[in-house]
Amino acid sequence: MTTTPLPATTSVVIVGAGPAGLTAAIALAEAGVDHVLIDRLAVGANTSRAAVVHARTLEVLDELGIADQLAARGNKVSTFHLHDGAKSLATIGFGDLPTAFPYTLLVPQDVTEQVLLERLRELGGTVHRPFTVTRVIDEKGSVAVEYVDGADQPGAITADYVIGADGMHSIVREQAGIGFTGDSYPQSFILADVRMSWPTPRDEVSLHLSPEGATVVAPLPDQANERYRVVATVDEAPEHPTLDDIQQLLAARGPDGEIRVHEVLWSSRFRVHHRVADHYRAGRVLLAGDAAHVHSPAGGQGMNTGIQDAALLGTLLAKVQAGEPDSLLDTYEKVRRPIALEVVALTDRMTRMMTLRTRPTRALRNTALNLLTRIPTVRRTMAYQLSELGNR
């Protein structure tokens, strides 16, 4: 493979071209800051992965000029409906949220990345592929990023700052010597995009609780109105869940009515960690997205938190490059790390609540949810938390 060489120097190197890395690049490009965005993959991932974009993230993306384009390509969901078997436990509505985006947007991650990339290219930026970082060296005044390209040829680029947006197994975080404190859940998760007949309305996300585990079904944009995201906890998931696997799971845990899986578009299994970086900054190296925090998919918070990280970090770096003191970057960790800790705590509570198995604890949970969510203030608070509007 022939790879276009990178420049020898730049102001900011961004490692990782997922949603966080792309967002940081857009913020820098809008401010006219020279940067280089690199990714180890030869082409961008084409699977849907994260599929939820919350109101606060849409507000942030609106400031970057792309919320409307993304919303036009997604499915707007106004309701979150919680069930135990055929019994309805709670309904959380987003329609009254104090925002220009009073809904949750369901859109595959590859579409989100495509919209972000289109905006970056409008601003004159691009993604350089494939470049694998091998070493990051803080040189007390600059930082050197060593890499190998697609032809396994070594190289290096020197920058004022480096953003590590390279995921949970971040080489940038590792090279900076930043710890990643936390643990993992014992359950494994099934993740699948399917075409199916599903008996509930397409303007709601359904969460189904059962002794066997929790299952979330969310409607993805689709002209035939048949495409859904399925996320489920199981004791031991198959490596690539099949149509029969998904059909049996939904038949056992889903609502009354016809459930017929017609096609599995993509499926995977994964184990979930809940971890937060001990620091978001080490000298001239800063972290964003999954490199800084990972947690349960409950509530669809992960990608949203990462995009919000990157938008703030890009803005702060632009101000520093324009002459503000370097100490301004300390604001980033002070603002964003407490938010990540809150998100990890929230999703951990949700995950443990969803995966209760004994009859007494499930009965207590169901009664509490049913009673509490009859109170309008509680419902509004839950919607506000899920939408991440508190992160303003």
Sine and cosine of phi, psi and omega as CSV:
sin_phi,cos_phi,sin_psi,cos_psi,sin_omega,cos_omega
0.00,0.00,0.71,-0.70,0.06,-1.00
-1.00,-0.06,0.79,-0.61,-0.04,-1.00
-0.88,-0.47,0.74,-0.67,0.06,-1.00
-0.91,0.41,0.78,-0.62,-0.05,-1.00
-0.89,0.46,0.51,-0.86,0.10,-1.00
-0.99,0.11,0.42,-0.91,0.11,-0.99
-0.91,0.40,0.30,-0.95,-0.01,-1.00
-0.97,0.24,-0.48,0.88,-0.04,-1.00
-0.64,-0.77,0.38,-0.92,0.11,-0.99
-0.31,-0.95,0.10,-1.00,0.04,-1.00
-0.99,0.17,-0.71,0.70,-0.05,-1.00
-0.68,-0.73,0.78,-0.62,0.19,-0.98
-0.98,-0.18,0.77,-0.63,0.08,-1.00
-0.94,-0.35,0.84,-0.55,-0.01,-1.00
-0.97,-0.25,0.91,-0.42,-0.01,-1.00
0.94,-0.34,0.89,-0.46,-0.08,-1.00
-0.94,-0.33,0.62,0.78,0.19,-0.98
-0.99,0.16,-0.24,-0.97,-0.03,-1.00
-0.84,0.55,-0.64,0.77,-0.01,-1.00
-0.92,0.38,-0.74,0.67,-0.01,-1.00
-0.89,0.46,-0.67,0.74,0.03,-1.00
-0.90,0.44,-0.66,0.75,0.01,-1.00
-0.90,0.44,-0.69,0.72,0.04,-1.00
-0.87,0.50,-0.67,0.74,0.00,-1.00
-0.89,0.45,-0.65,0.76,0.02,-1.00
-0.89,0.45,-0.71,0.71,0.00,-1.00
-0.87,0.49,-0.66,0.75,0.02,-1.00
-0.94,0.35,-0.67,0.74,-0.01,-1.00
-0.90,0.44,-0.63,0.77,0.03,-1.00
-0.88,0.47,-0.52,0.85,0.00,-1.00
-1.00,0.03,0.01,1.00,0.01,-1.00
0.97,0.25,0.39,0.92,-0.01,-1.00
-1.00,0.02,0.78,-0.62,0.04,-1.00
-0.91,0.41,0.74,-0.67,-0.03,-1.00
-0.45,-0.89,0.28,-0.96,0.09,-1.00
-0.74,-0.67,0.84,-0.54,0.02,-1.00
-0.96,-0.27,0.87,-0.50,-0.04,-1.00
-0.85,-0.53,0.41,-0.91,0.04,-1.00
-0.56,-0.83,0.54,-0.84,-0.07,-1.00
-0.98,0.21,-0.32,0.95,-0.03,-1.00
-0.99,0.11,0.59,-0.80,0.01,-1.00
-0.93,0.36,-0.54,0.84,0.09,-1.00
-0.69,-0.72,0.37,-0.93,0.02,-1.00
-0.91,0.40,0.50,-0.86,0.04,-1.00
-0.88,0.47,0.63,-0.77,-0.05,-1.00
-0.91,-0.41,0.37,0.93,0.08,-1.00
-0.97,-0.24,0.33,-0.94,-0.20,-0.98
-0.98,0.18,-0.53,0.85,0.03,-1.00
0.65,0.76,-0.87,-0.50,0.01,-1.00
-0.89,0.45,0.71,-0.70,-0.11,-0.99
-0.75,-0.66,0.11,0.99,-0.07,-1.00
-0.91,-0.42,0.79,-0.62,0.12,-0.99
-0.85,-0.53,0.89,-0.46,-0.09,-1.00
-1.00,0.03,0.16,-0.99,-0.11,-0.99
-0.85,0.53,-0.70,0.72,-0.04,-1.00
-0.90,0.44,-0.62,0.79,0.04,-1.00
-0.91,0.41,-0.62,0.78,0.06,-1.00
-0.90,0.43,-0.58,0.82,0.08,-1.00
-0.88,0.47,-0.69,0.73,0.02,-1.00
-0.90,0.44,-0.70,0.71,0.00,-1.00
-0.92,0.38,-0.48,0.88,0.07,-1.00
-0.89,0.45,-0.61,0.79,0.05,-1.00
-0.91,0.40,-0.39,0.92,0.04,-1.00
-1.00,-0.10,0.05,1.00,0.12,-0.99
0.99,0.10,0.38,0.93,-0.08,-1.00
-0.72,-0.70,0.07,1.00,-0.05,-1.00
-0.89,0.46,-0.68,0.73,-0.05,-1.00
-0.91,0.42,-0.65,0.76,0.02,-1.00
-0.89,0.45,-0.66,0.75,0.00,-1.00
-0.93,0.36,-0.70,0.72,-0.01,-1.00
-0.87,0.50,-0.56,0.83,-0.01,-1.00
-0.92,0.38,-0.32,0.95,-0.05,-1.00
-0.96,-0.27,0.09,1.00,-0.02,-1.00
-0.90,-0.44,-0.04,-1.00,0.04,-1.00
-0.93,-0.38,0.87,-0.49,-0.06,-1.00
-0.99,0.11,0.83,-0.55,-0.07,-1.00
-0.91,-0.41,0.78,-0.62,-0.09,-1.00
-0.97,-0.23,-0.15,0.99,-0.16,-0.99
-0.64,-0.77,0.62,-0.78,0.13,-0.99
-0.90,-0.44,0.88,-0.47,-0.13,-0.99
-0.89,-0.45,0.82,-0.57,-0.06,-1.00
-0.96,-0.29,0.76,-0.65,-0.05,-1.00
-0.79,-0.62,0.38,-0.92,0.29,-0.96
-0.79,-0.61,0.96,-0.27,-0.14,-0.99
0.89,0.46,-0.76,-0.65,0.02,-1.00
-1.00,0.08,-0.10,1.00,-0.08,-1.00
-1.00,0.04,0.76,-0.65,0.07,-1.00
-0.99,0.11,0.78,-0.62,-0.03,-1.00
-0.98,-0.22,-0.65,0.76,-0.10,-1.00
-0.29,-0.96,0.49,-0.87,0.10,-0.99
-0.76,-0.65,0.83,-0.56,0.00,-1.00
-0.92,-0.39,0.84,-0.54,-0.01,-1.00
-0.97,-0.26,0.55,-0.83,0.00,-1.00
-0.96,-0.26,-0.05,1.00,-0.14,-0.99
-0.90,0.43,-0.40,0.92,-0.04,-1.00
-0.99,-0.17,0.19,0.98,-0.01,-1.00
-0.90,0.43,0.61,-0.79,-0.02,-1.00
-0.98,0.18,0.96,0.29,-0.08,-1.00
-0.37,-0.93,0.32,-0.95,0.11,-0.99
-0.97,0.25,-0.09,1.00,-0.04,-1.00
-0.79,-0.61,0.94,0.34,-0.09,-1.00
-0.99,0.14,0.89,0.47,0.00,-1.00
-0.23,-0.97,0.16,-0.99,0.21,-0.98
-0.96,-0.26,0.72,-0.69,-0.03,-1.00
-0.99,-0.14,0.82,-0.57,0.09,-1.00
-0.99,-0.15,0.90,-0.43,-0.03,-1.00
-0.45,-0.89,0.75,-0.66,-0.03,-1.00
-0.87,0.49,0.53,-0.85,-0.06,-1.00
-0.88,0.47,-0.57,0.82,0.01,-1.00
-0.90,0.44,-0.53,0.85,0.07,-1.00
-0.94,0.34,-0.69,0.72,0.06,-1.00
-0.84,0.54,-0.71,0.71,0.01,-1.00
-0.91,0.41,-0.59,0.81,0.02,-1.00
-0.90,0.43,-0.68,0.73,0.02,-1.00
-0.91,0.42,-0.68,0.74,0.05,-1.00
-0.88,0.47,-0.69,0.72,-0.01,-1.00
-0.90,0.43,-0.65,0.76,0.04,-1.00
-0.87,0.50,-0.66,0.75,0.02,-1.00
-0.92,0.40,-0.67,0.75,0.02,-1.00
-0.87,0.49,-0.67,0.74,0.00,-1.00
-0.92,0.39,-0.58,0.82,0.09,-1.00
-0.85,0.53,-0.54,0.84,-0.03,-1.00
-1.00,0.01,0.06,1.00,0.05,-1.00
1.00,-0.06,0.10,0.99,0.00,-1.00
-0.99,-0.11,0.09,-1.00,0.03,-1.00
-0.34,-0.94,0.07,-1.00,0.12,-0.99
-0.94,-0.34,0.76,-0.65,0.03,-1.00
-0.99,-0.14,0.84,-0.54,-0.07,-1.00
-0.70,-0.71,0.35,-0.93,-0.43,0.90
-1.00,0.01,0.76,-0.65,0.04,-1.00
-0.75,-0.66,0.86,-0.52,-0.02,-1.00
-0.97,-0.26,0.88,-0.48,0.00,-1.00
-0.95,0.32,0.72,-0.69,0.02,-1.00
-0.92,-0.39,-0.42,0.91,-0.07,-1.00
-0.35,-0.94,0.59,-0.80,0.07,-1.00
-0.79,-0.62,0.83,-0.56,-0.12,-0.99
-0.82,-0.57,0.90,-0.45,0.09,-1.00
-0.98,0.18,0.89,-0.47,-0.09,-1.00
-0.97,-0.25,0.39,0.92,0.09,-1.00
0.84,0.54,0.87,0.50,-0.04,-1.00
0.62,-0.79,-0.30,0.95,0.11,-0.99
-0.32,-0.95,0.07,-1.00,0.03,-1.00
-0.68,-0.73,0.72,-0.69,-0.01,-1.00
-0.98,-0.21,0.74,-0.67,0.05,-1.00
-0.92,-0.39,0.92,-0.40,0.06,-1.00
-1.00,-0.06,0.56,-0.83,-0.10,-0.99
-0.46,-0.89,0.20,-0.98,0.26,-0.97
-0.86,-0.51,0.58,-0.81,-0.03,-1.00
-1.00,-0.07,-0.19,-0.98,-0.06,-1.00
-0.92,0.39,-0.30,0.95,0.05,-1.00
-0.98,-0.18,0.26,0.97,-0.01,-1.00
0.89,0.45,0.44,0.90,0.06,-1.00
-1.00,-0.05,0.74,-0.68,-0.03,-1.00
-0.98,0.22,0.40,-0.92,0.07,-1.00
-0.29,-0.96,0.01,-1.00,0.02,-1.00
-0.45,-0.89,0.51,-0.86,0.07,-1.00
-0.72,-0.69,0.68,-0.74,-0.02,-1.00
-0.96,-0.29,0.69,-0.72,-0.05,-1.00
-0.65,-0.76,0.26,-0.97,0.12,-0.99
-0.95,0.31,-0.61,0.79,-0.04,-1.00
-0.57,-0.82,0.40,-0.92,0.08,-1.00
-0.80,-0.60,0.72,-0.70,0.14,-0.99
-0.96,-0.27,0.86,-0.51,0.11,-0.99
-1.00,-0.02,0.97,-0.23,0.07,-1.00
-0.86,-0.51,0.63,0.78,-0.17,-0.99
-0.97,-0.24,0.52,0.85,0.24,-0.97
0.99,0.10,-0.03,-1.00,-0.11,-0.99
-0.86,0.52,-0.59,0.81,-0.03,-1.00
-0.99,-0.11,0.66,0.75,-0.14,-0.99
-0.83,0.56,0.86,-0.51,0.12,-0.99
-0.95,0.31,-0.51,0.86,0.02,-1.00
-0.91,0.42,-0.72,0.69,0.03,-1.00
-0.88,0.48,-0.69,0.72,-0.01,-1.00
-0.88,0.47,-0.71,0.71,-0.02,-1.00
-0.92,0.40,-0.50,0.87,0.02,-1.00
-0.98,0.18,-0.13,0.99,0.02,-1.00
0.96,0.30,0.47,0.88,-0.01,-1.00
-1.00,-0.07,0.81,-0.59,0.02,-1.00
-0.94,0.34,0.34,-0.94,-0.03,-1.00
-0.74,-0.67,1.00,0.10,-0.22,-0.98
-0.99,0.10,0.70,-0.72,0.06,-1.00
0.37,-0.93,-0.43,-0.90,-0.09,-1.00
-0.44,-0.90,-0.13,-0.99,0.03,-1.00
-0.77,-0.64,0.35,-0.94,0.02,-1.00
-1.00,0.05,0.51,-0.86,-0.02,-1.00
-0.95,0.31,-0.46,0.89,-0.03,-1.00
-0.97,0.24,0.40,-0.92,0.20,-0.98
-0.97,-0.25,0.29,-0.96,-0.07,-1.00
-0.86,-0.51,0.66,-0.76,0.20,-0.98
-1.00,-0.09,0.70,-0.71,0.07,-1.00
-0.76,-0.64,0.81,-0.58,-0.05,-1.00
-0.47,-0.88,0.57,-0.82,0.22,-0.97
-0.95,-0.31,0.78,-0.62,-0.10,-1.00
-0.71,-0.70,0.34,-0.94,0.27,-0.96
-0.97,-0.25,0.80,-0.61,-0.05,-1.00
-0.37,-0.93,0.27,-0.96,0.20,-0.98
-1.00,0.00,0.82,-0.57,-0.11,-0.99
-0.71,-0.70,0.75,-0.66,-0.22,-0.98
-0.99,0.17,-0.08,1.00,-0.05,-1.00
-0.98,-0.22,0.35,-0.94,-0.07,-1.00
-0.87,0.49,0.46,-0.89,-0.05,-1.00
-1.00,0.07,0.13,0.99,0.12,-0.99
-0.96,-0.28,0.38,0.93,0.06,-1.00
-0.66,-0.75,0.52,-0.85,0.18,-0.98
-0.99,-0.10,0.74,-0.67,-0.03,-1.00
-0.95,-0.31,0.77,-0.64,0.12,-0.99
-0.91,-0.41,0.86,-0.51,-0.05,-1.00
-0.91,-0.41,0.85,-0.52,0.01,-1.00
-0.99,-0.16,0.56,-0.83,0.04,-1.00
-0.39,-0.92,0.26,-0.96,0.05,-1.00
-0.87,0.49,-0.43,0.90,-0.03,-1.00
-0.99,0.16,-0.31,0.95,-0.03,-1.00
0.54,-0.84,-0.05,-1.00,-0.02,-1.00
-0.96,-0.26,0.55,-0.83,0.01,-1.00
-0.70,-0.72,0.78,-0.63,0.06,-1.00
-0.93,-0.38,0.73,-0.69,0.07,-1.00
-0.82,-0.57,0.84,-0.54,-0.07,-1.00
-0.78,-0.63,0.72,-0.70,-0.04,-1.00
-0.98,0.17,0.87,-0.50,0.04,-1.00
-1.00,-0.04,0.41,-0.91,-0.01,-1.00
-0.87,0.49,0.69,-0.73,-0.09,-1.00
-0.17,-0.99,0.78,-0.62,-0.03,-1.00
-0.88,0.48,-0.55,0.84,0.00,-1.00
-1.00,0.09,-0.04,1.00,-0.02,-1.00
0.83,0.55,0.64,0.77,-0.03,-1.00
-0.83,-0.56,-0.04,1.00,-0.12,-0.99
-1.00,-0.07,0.76,-0.66,-0.03,-1.00
-0.66,-0.75,0.50,-0.87,0.19,-0.98
-0.99,-0.11,0.74,-0.67,0.06,-1.00
-0.87,-0.50,0.81,-0.59,0.11,-0.99
-0.80,-0.60,0.77,-0.63,-0.06,-1.00
-0.56,-0.83,0.61,-0.79,0.12,-0.99
-1.00,0.03,0.70,-0.72,0.06,-1.00
-0.63,-0.78,0.31,-0.95,0.00,-1.00
-0.91,0.41,-0.70,0.72,-0.01,-1.00
-0.50,-0.86,0.97,-0.24,-0.07,-1.00
-0.98,0.18,0.55,-0.83,0.16,-0.99
-0.93,0.37,0.40,-0.92,-0.07,-1.00
-0.87,0.49,-0.69,0.72,0.04,-1.00
-0.76,-0.65,1.00,-0.04,-0.04,-1.00
-0.83,0.56,0.70,-0.71,-0.05,-1.00
-1.00,-0.07,0.08,-1.00,0.07,-1.00
-0.84,0.54,-0.70,0.72,0.01,-1.00
-0.89,0.45,-0.64,0.77,0.03,-1.00
-0.85,0.52,-0.75,0.67,-0.03,-1.00
-0.93,0.37,-0.66,0.75,0.00,-1.00
-0.87,0.50,-0.73,0.68,-0.02,-1.00
-0.91,0.41,-0.65,0.76,0.00,-1.00
-0.89,0.46,-0.74,0.68,-0.04,-1.00
-0.94,0.34,-0.57,0.82,0.04,-1.00
-0.90,0.43,-0.58,0.82,-0.02,-1.00
-0.98,0.19,-0.53,0.85,-0.15,-0.99
-0.93,-0.37,-0.27,0.96,-0.17,-0.99
-0.99,0.15,-0.08,-1.00,-0.04,-1.00
-0.98,0.19,0.10,-1.00,0.15,-0.99
-0.92,0.39,0.47,-0.88,-0.01,-1.00
0.91,-0.42,0.16,-0.99,-0.06,-1.00
-0.95,0.30,0.80,-0.61,0.11,-0.99
-0.82,-0.58,0.91,-0.42,-0.01,-1.00
-0.70,-0.72,0.93,-0.38,0.03,-1.00
-0.99,0.14,0.85,-0.52,-0.04,-1.00
-1.00,-0.07,-0.55,0.84,-0.09,-1.00
-0.33,-0.94,0.65,-0.76,0.15,-0.99
-0.99,-0.14,0.91,-0.42,-0.03,-1.00
-0.99,0.16,-0.54,0.84,-0.05,-1.00
-0.20,-0.98,0.63,-0.77,0.03,-1.00
-0.50,-0.86,0.40,-0.92,-0.01,-1.00
-0.33,-0.94,0.13,-0.99,0.15,-0.99
-0.77,-0.64,0.41,-0.91,0.04,-1.00
-0.35,-0.94,0.34,-0.94,0.14,-0.99
-0.94,-0.33,0.52,-0.85,-0.16,-0.99
-0.94,-0.33,0.72,-0.70,0.10,-1.00
-0.95,-0.30,0.40,-0.92,0.20,-0.98
-0.80,-0.60,0.97,-0.26,-0.11,-0.99
-0.59,-0.80,0.51,-0.86,0.09,-1.00
-0.71,-0.70,0.70,-0.72,0.04,-1.00
-0.87,0.49,0.65,-0.76,-0.01,-1.00
-0.89,0.46,-0.52,0.86,0.08,-1.00
-0.59,-0.81,0.43,-0.90,0.05,-1.00
-0.99,-0.15,-0.07,1.00,-0.02,-1.00
-0.59,-0.81,0.66,-0.75,0.17,-0.98
-0.69,-0.73,0.99,-0.11,-0.05,-1.00
0.90,0.43,-0.90,-0.43,-0.04,-1.00
-0.99,-0.14,0.19,0.98,0.03,-1.00
-0.94,-0.33,0.76,-0.64,0.02,-1.00
-0.76,-0.65,0.47,-0.88,-0.07,-1.00
-0.91,-0.41,0.50,-0.87,0.07,-1.00
-0.52,-0.85,0.42,-0.91,0.06,-1.00
0.93,0.36,-0.57,-0.82,-0.07,-1.00
-0.91,0.42,-0.32,0.95,0.10,-0.99
-0.92,0.39,-0.39,0.92,-0.03,-1.00
-0.98,-0.21,-0.43,0.90,-0.07,-1.00
-0.29,-0.96,0.66,-0.75,0.14,-0.99
-0.69,-0.72,0.48,-0.88,-0.05,-1.00
-0.27,-0.96,0.02,-1.00,0.00,-1.00
-0.85,0.53,0.53,-0.85,0.07,-1.00
-0.96,0.28,-0.03,1.00,0.00,-1.00
-0.82,0.57,0.82,-0.57,0.02,-1.00
0.99,0.10,-0.08,1.00,0.05,-1.00
0.87,0.50,0.71,0.71,-0.13,-0.99
-1.00,-0.05,-0.38,0.93,-0.24,-0.97
-0.87,0.49,-0.88,0.47,-0.04,-1.00
-0.87,0.49,-0.58,0.81,0.00,-1.00
-0.88,0.48,-0.73,0.68,0.01,-1.00
-0.89,0.46,-0.63,0.78,0.01,-1.00
-0.91,0.41,-0.67,0.74,0.04,-1.00
-0.89,0.46,-0.66,0.75,0.01,-1.00
-0.92,0.39,-0.63,0.78,0.13,-0.99
-0.78,0.62,-0.82,0.57,-0.17,-0.98
-0.91,0.41,-0.60,0.80,0.00,-1.00
-0.89,0.45,-0.69,0.72,0.03,-1.00
-0.92,0.38,-0.71,0.71,-0.04,-1.00
-0.89,0.46,-0.69,0.72,0.03,-1.00
-0.87,0.49,-0.65,0.76,0.02,-1.00
-0.90,0.43,-0.70,0.72,0.00,-1.00
-0.91,0.41,-0.67,0.74,0.03,-1.00
-0.89,0.46,-0.62,0.78,0.03,-1.00
-0.89,0.46,-0.63,0.78,0.02,-1.00
-0.92,0.39,-0.65,0.76,0.03,-1.00
-0.91,0.42,-0.66,0.75,0.03,-1.00
-0.92,0.40,-0.39,0.92,0.03,-1.00
-1.00,0.05,-0.04,1.00,0.09,-1.00
0.83,-0.55,-0.09,1.00,0.06,-1.00
-0.93,0.36,0.41,-0.91,-0.02,-1.00
-0.91,0.41,0.52,-0.85,0.02,-1.00
-0.84,0.54,-0.50,0.87,-0.02,-1.00
-0.88,0.48,-0.30,0.95,0.06,-1.00
-0.86,0.51,-0.50,0.86,-0.02,-1.00
-0.92,0.39,-0.35,0.94,0.06,-1.00
-0.91,0.42,-0.39,0.92,0.05,-1.00
-0.86,0.51,-0.55,0.84,-0.07,-1.00
-0.84,0.54,-0.80,0.60,0.01,-1.00
-0.91,0.42,-0.63,0.78,-0.03,-1.00
-0.88,0.47,-0.57,0.82,-0.01,-1.00
-1.00,0.08,-0.75,0.66,-0.22,-0.98
-1.00,0.05,-0.55,0.84,-0.05,-1.00
-0.91,0.41,-0.67,0.74,0.08,-1.00
-0.86,0.51,-0.56,0.83,0.06,-1.00
-0.90,0.43,-0.69,0.72,0.04,-1.00
-0.88,0.48,-0.66,0.75,0.03,-1.00
-0.88,0.47,-0.63,0.78,0.04,-1.00
-0.92,0.39,-0.66,0.75,0.01,-1.00
-0.90,0.44,-0.69,0.72,0.03,-1.00
-0.88,0.48,-0.68,0.74,0.01,-1.00
-0.91,0.42,-0.68,0.73,0.00,-1.00
-0.89,0.45,-0.76,0.65,-0.04,-1.00
-0.93,0.36,-0.50,0.87,0.07,-1.00
-0.92,0.40,-0.70,0.71,0.05,-1.00
-0.87,0.49,-0.69,0.73,0.00,-1.00
-0.89,0.46,-0.69,0.73,-0.03,-1.00
-0.90,0.44,-0.70,0.71,0.00,-1.00
-0.92,0.38,-0.58,0.81,0.06,-1.00
-0.91,0.41,-0.65,0.76,-0.06,-1.00
-0.95,0.30,-0.41,0.91,-0.13,-0.99
-0.96,-0.29,0.32,0.95,0.11,-0.99
-0.89,0.45,0.60,-0.80,-0.10,-0.99
-0.85,-0.52,-0.55,0.83,-0.08,-1.00
-0.96,0.29,0.51,-0.86,-0.06,-1.00
-0.87,0.50,-0.71,0.71,-0.01,-1.00
-0.89,0.46,-0.69,0.73,-0.04,-1.00
-0.94,0.35,-0.57,0.82,0.04,-1.00
-0.93,0.37,-0.65,0.76,0.02,-1.00
-0.90,0.44,-0.65,0.76,0.03,-1.00
-0.90,0.43,-0.71,0.71,0.04,-1.00
-0.85,0.53,-0.74,0.67,-0.06,-1.00
-0.89,0.45,-0.67,0.75,0.01,-1.00
-0.90,0.43,-0.69,0.72,-0.01,-1.00
-0.90,0.44,-0.70,0.71,0.01,-1.00
-0.89,0.46,-0.69,0.72,-0.03,-1.00
-0.89,0.45,-0.67,0.74,-0.03,-1.00
-0.96,0.28,-0.72,0.69,-0.08,-1.00
-0.91,0.42,-0.64,0.77,-0.08,-1.00
-0.98,0.18,0.03,1.00,0.19,-0.98
-0.98,0.20,-0.24,0.97,-0.01,-1.00
-1.00,0.02,0.87,-0.48,-0.06,-1.00
-0.82,0.58,-0.63,0.78,-0.02,-1.00
-0.89,0.45,-0.62,0.78,0.03,-1.00
-0.91,0.42,-0.69,0.72,0.01,-1.00
-0.89,0.47,-0.67,0.74,0.01,-1.00
-0.91,0.42,-0.64,0.77,0.01,-1.00
-0.90,0.44,-0.66,0.75,0.01,-1.00
-0.90,0.43,-0.68,0.74,0.03,-1.00
-0.90,0.44,-0.64,0.77,0.00,-1.00
-0.90,0.43,-0.66,0.75,0.03,-1.00
-0.91,0.41,-0.73,0.68,-0.04,-1.00
-0.89,0.45,-0.59,0.81,-0.04,-1.00
-0.97,0.26,-0.19,0.98,-0.02,-1.00
0.91,0.42,0.34,0.94,0.02,-1.00
-0.92,0.40,-0.36,0.93,0.08,-1.00
-0.92,0.40,-0.24,0.97,-0.02,-1.00
-0.98,0.20,-0.06,1.00,0.00,-1.00
-0.84,0.54,0.00,0.00,0.00,0.00
